[in-house]
Amino acid sequence: LSLYDSGALATKCCSDLNYTIKRLIKGLGSSRDNSRLGFMLALLAIYHSFSELLDAEIVFTWSMKLTSPESLGGTVKNREERLLYVARIFALAALFRTKLGSSLSVPSKQAAIDALISVGKKKSFLRESAVEVITCAVEDCVLASYTLKKLAASSVFMTETLSFAILATSRLGLVLEKKNFGEKEFPAA
């Protein structure tokens, strides 16, 4: 599978849309902060506007491949690796903050959670952002328990940054409370 092949998505979308999505995902790794935000905003708008046409699994595959160090080929410098990890967090955040994320399969969601945990292990300054995206990905008890087990098994997350572990479990706990009890049962403020 070439990263620029349209594949199964070509039957539903034009080649311009395919190219645009891939280019925006790659742009999330830009070294310019403001341009990353622009790419993120454009990607969110496209995902929101074309959610009925897009196949979430293919978009997820593109997000993972285009933000992996292997996409650059050869040796990757620390700065390039950092930018790719930032791009991965942004790409997965865009996916899970739109309707596309809810149509991903459970194995794909688990792969995304694993990838985000991996980013948090490798780059400590991205841990809190990774947890934010993980909480967007968690929609049911199965995924929440899977995520908590993965975080508990990750010694880097638990021993290096205790406050991060507390933050992650408390946010996931709040997500579970909302899912289990429904927002209607919470008293109005």
C-alpha positions as CSV (number, residue, x, y, z in Angstrom):
1,L,0.0,0.0,0.0
2,S,1.6,3.2,-1.1
3,L,0.8,6.2,1.1
4,Y,-0.5,8.1,-1.9
5,D,-2.7,5.4,-3.4
6,S,-6.4,6.2,-2.9
7,G,-7.3,2.5,-2.4
8,A,-10.8,1.8,-1.2
9,L,-11.5,5.4,-0.5
10,A,-11.2,6.3,-4.2
11,T,-14.7,4.9,-4.9
12,K,-16.3,7.4,-2.5
13,C,-14.0,10.5,-2.7
14,C,-12.3,12.4,-5.4
15,S,-8.5,12.3,-5.6
16,D,-8.3,16.0,-4.5
17,L,-9.9,15.2,-1.2
18,N,-7.6,12.2,-0.7
19,Y,-4.5,14.3,-1.5
20,T,-5.8,17.1,0.8
21,I,-6.3,14.9,3.8
22,K,-2.8,13.3,3.4
23,R,-1.2,16.7,2.9
24,L,-2.9,18.1,6.0
25,I,-1.8,15.1,8.1
26,K,1.8,15.6,6.9
27,G,1.5,19.3,7.6
28,L,0.7,18.6,11.3
29,G,4.4,17.8,11.7
30,S,5.5,21.3,10.6
31,S,8.1,23.0,12.6
32,R,6.0,26.2,12.6
33,D,3.6,26.3,15.5
34,N,1.0,28.4,13.9
35,S,0.9,26.4,10.7
36,R,0.3,23.2,12.8
37,L,-2.8,24.9,14.2
38,G,-4.0,25.8,10.8
39,F,-3.5,22.3,9.5
40,M,-5.4,20.9,12.5
41,L,-8.3,23.3,12.0
42,A,-8.5,22.5,8.3
43,L,-8.3,18.8,9.0
44,L,-11.1,19.0,11.6
45,A,-13.3,21.0,9.2
46,I,-12.7,18.4,6.4
47,Y,-13.4,15.4,8.8
48,H,-16.6,17.1,10.0
49,S,-17.8,18.1,6.5
50,F,-17.0,14.8,4.8
51,S,-17.6,12.3,7.6
52,E,-20.3,10.5,5.7
53,L,-17.9,9.9,2.7
54,L,-14.7,9.1,4.6
55,D,-13.7,5.6,5.7
56,A,-12.4,6.0,9.3
57,E,-10.2,2.9,9.0
58,I,-8.4,4.3,5.9
59,V,-8.0,7.7,7.4
60,F,-6.6,6.1,10.6
61,T,-4.1,4.1,8.6
62,W,-2.9,7.2,6.8
63,S,-2.6,9.0,10.1
64,M,-0.5,6.3,11.6
65,K,1.7,5.8,8.5
66,L,2.3,9.5,7.7
67,T,3.2,10.3,11.3
68,S,5.6,7.4,11.8
69,P,9.4,7.8,11.7
70,E,9.5,5.3,8.9
71,S,7.7,7.7,6.7
72,L,10.8,9.9,6.5
73,G,13.0,6.9,5.6
74,G,16.6,6.5,6.8
75,T,17.8,7.9,10.1
76,V,15.5,10.3,11.9
77,K,16.9,13.2,14.0
78,N,15.5,13.9,17.4
79,R,13.8,17.1,16.2
80,E,12.2,15.3,13.3
81,E,11.0,12.5,15.6
82,R,9.5,15.1,18.0
83,L,7.6,16.8,15.2
84,L,6.3,13.4,14.0
85,Y,5.0,12.6,17.5
86,V,3.3,16.0,17.8
87,A,1.8,15.3,14.3
88,R,0.5,11.9,15.5
89,I,-1.2,13.4,18.5
90,F,-2.8,16.1,16.4
91,A,-3.9,13.6,13.7
92,L,-5.5,11.2,16.2
93,A,-7.0,14.1,18.1
94,A,-8.7,15.3,14.9
95,L,-10.0,11.8,14.2
96,F,-11.4,11.3,17.7
97,R,-12.9,14.8,18.0
98,T,-15.1,14.2,15.0
99,K,-17.7,11.5,14.0
100,L,-14.9,9.5,12.3
101,G,-13.4,8.4,15.6
102,S,-16.6,6.7,16.8
103,S,-16.8,4.6,13.6
104,L,-13.3,3.1,14.1
105,S,-13.2,-0.6,15.1
106,V,-12.2,-1.5,18.6
107,P,-8.8,-3.0,17.5
108,S,-8.0,0.3,15.7
109,K,-9.0,2.3,18.8
110,Q,-6.7,0.1,20.8
111,A,-3.9,0.6,18.3
112,A,-4.4,4.3,18.6
113,I,-4.3,4.1,22.4
114,D,-1.1,2.1,22.3
115,A,0.4,4.6,19.9
116,L,-0.5,7.5,22.2
117,I,0.9,5.7,25.2
118,S,4.1,5.0,23.2
119,V,4.4,8.7,22.4
120,G,4.0,9.6,26.0
121,K,6.7,7.1,27.0
122,K,9.2,8.5,24.5
123,K,8.5,12.2,24.9
124,S,7.5,13.3,28.4
125,F,6.4,16.8,27.4
126,L,3.6,15.1,25.2
127,R,2.1,12.9,28.0
128,E,-0.7,15.2,29.0
129,S,-1.7,15.8,25.4
130,A,-1.7,12.0,24.8
131,V,-4.0,11.5,27.8
132,E,-6.4,14.2,26.4
133,V,-6.6,12.3,23.1
134,I,-7.0,9.0,24.9
135,T,-10.0,10.3,26.8
136,C,-11.6,11.3,23.5
137,A,-11.0,7.8,22.2
138,V,-12.5,6.0,25.2
139,E,-16.3,5.6,24.6
140,D,-17.1,2.4,26.5
141,C,-16.1,0.4,29.5
142,V,-14.1,-2.2,27.5
143,L,-11.8,0.5,26.1
144,A,-11.6,2.3,29.4
145,S,-10.5,-0.9,31.2
146,Y,-8.1,-1.7,28.4
147,T,-6.6,1.8,28.7
148,L,-6.3,1.7,32.4
149,K,-4.5,-1.7,32.2
150,K,-2.1,-0.4,29.6
151,L,-1.4,2.7,31.7
152,A,-0.9,0.6,34.8
153,A,1.5,-1.7,32.9
154,S,3.5,1.2,31.7
155,S,6.1,1.8,34.4
156,V,7.3,5.0,32.7
157,F,3.8,6.6,33.1
158,M,3.4,5.4,36.7
159,T,6.8,6.0,38.2
160,E,8.2,9.0,36.4
161,T,5.2,11.2,36.7
162,L,2.8,10.4,39.5
163,S,0.7,13.5,38.8
164,F,0.3,12.3,35.2
165,A,-1.0,8.9,36.4
166,I,-3.4,10.6,38.7
167,L,-4.5,13.0,35.9
168,A,-5.0,10.1,33.4
169,T,-7.0,7.9,35.8
170,S,-9.2,10.7,37.1
171,R,-10.0,11.9,33.5
172,L,-10.8,8.4,32.4
173,G,-12.8,7.9,35.6
174,L,-14.9,11.0,34.7
175,V,-15.5,9.6,31.2
176,L,-16.6,6.3,32.7
177,E,-19.0,8.1,35.1
178,K,-20.6,10.0,32.3
179,K,-20.9,6.9,30.1
180,N,-22.3,4.7,32.9
181,F,-24.7,7.1,34.6
182,G,-25.5,9.5,31.8
183,E,-25.3,13.2,32.0
184,K,-29.0,13.5,32.9
185,E,-28.5,12.1,36.4
186,F,-25.9,14.6,37.4
187,P,-27.4,17.5,39.4
188,A,-27.5,20.8,37.6
189,A,-25.0,23.4,38.7
